[in-house]
Amino acid sequence: MADPDDWSEELAELERLLRQLGWEREQESIYLQRAFGHPSRSRLIRYADLLAYLAALRQLEPGVDPAQAALPLRRSDLLRSSDGLLASLGWGAAQGRALLEREFNLASRQQLSDDDLLRFNDLLAQQLEALTASSPEHGTP
C-alpha cells in the first residue's frame, strides 16, 4: 500500500498528543533528536517514521521527560538488527525464511508488521543464545 499524499490527520493527532503530554517545541526537539537523530519534525519525511513517532507518543504518560521517554520502533533499525543476528548465526536466506514460515507463515521479513519483526528478532536472538550456550568455548560440550 502506498503512503498517503495527505498527512494532515496524522499531523493533527501529533499536535493533540503533544498537548496531552504537555510538551512544548523544546521537549519535542529533545525527543526527536533521541529518536530520529534530528530535532525537527519537519525532517520526518518518511510516512513510516511519522507513524512510529505517533505510536510511541500514544504510549507515553503526560508529563514524561522527553530525555527519558521510550523511543519508537523504527523498521530500518529492526531490519538492520535482524541482518546482524542472521549473520551472527551464520544463517543464509533459506534458514531465515524457514523460521519466518514456521513462526509467522510468511516468506519475507517485509511482510511482517514492526511488532512481528521485533518478535522475529527476539527469536533469532534466542537461537543465537542457544548456539552460544552450546559452543565449546562457553564450557558446554
N, C-alpha and C positions, 0 to 999 in steps of 0.2 A: 504494500500500500504506500502510495506517495505521500510525502509530507504536505500538509495543507498550506495554501498560499497565505491564508489569513490566520494570524496567531492572536487576534485581539481578545478572544475569550480566555486564552491561557494567560495573556499579559494582565488582563483584568483580575483573574484569580490570583496571580502573583502579587499584585498590589494589595488585594484583600488579605492574603496570607501574611504579608509583611506588616500590615497594620495590626493584624491579630497578634503577631509576635511582639509588636511594639518596637520594631526595628526601623531606624532611620537609614538614610543612604550610607552613612558611615558604617553601621553594623552590617548592612547588606554587602558592602565592599569587602569587609573583613572575611565574611563567609565565602563570597565569590572567589576571592584570592586563594583561600584554602582549598576550595572545591574544584575550581576550574583554572587556576593559575593566572587570573586577571581580575581586577577589582570592579569591572563594569559589566552590567547585564547586557549592554549594547553589543558586547563581544560574544554573546551566546548566539552563534549563527547556525548552529545545528538544532533542529527541532527536538531531536532525542535528548540533547543536553538540557533544553528548556523543560522537557517532561521530567527528566531526572531531578532537576532543581525543584520543580513543583512537588514531586513525590517526596523529596527529602523535607521540604518545608512543611508539608502536611503532617509529618511525623513529629515535628518539634513542638515543645511546650512554650506557651507565651513567656517572654522574659528570658529565654535561654541565651546564654552568652555565645555570640557567633564564633568566638575563638575556640569554644569547646563543643559546639553542636556537631552532631553526627553528619557525616558527609554523604552525598548521594552516590549510588552505584553508577558507574559510567561504563557503558558497554565496551568501549575500546579498551579500558583497563581490564575488564573481565576477560576479554578475548586474549589480550596480551598475557594475562596470568595463566590462562589455560594453555596457551602456546608453551610457556615456560614449564608448566607441570608436565605436559606431554613430552617435552624434550628431556626433562629430568628422568622421566620414566623410561625413556628410550623407545617410546611408542611411535609408530607410524600412523598414517591416516586410517588404515584399516582397523587398528586396535581402538583408536578413539571413536571411530564410527560404530564399532561393535558395542562399546559402552553406551553410546547415545541411543542406539537401537534397543538395547536391553533395558535401560533405565527410563528412557523417555519416549520410546517408539518413534524416534526421529532419526534422520540420516545426516543432519548437518547442525552445527552449533548455531548457524544463522537462524534456524527455525525456533530456537529456544527463546523464551522470554528472559529478561535480565535476571529475574529471581531464579529461573531454572538454570541459567548459565552459572549463577553463583553456586547452586546445588551441584552442577556438573563439576565445577572446580573443587568443591568440597569432596566429591567422590574421587577425583584424581588425587587430591592431597591425601586421602585415606589410603589409596593404593600406594602412593609414594612412601607413606609412613610404614605400611606393612612391608614393603620392599626393603626399606632401610632397616627395620627391626630384624629382618631375617638375614641380613647380609653378614658375612663372617667378621668384618671389621667392627661390627657392633656387638660382638660377643655371642651371637646366636648361630648355631651350626646350620 
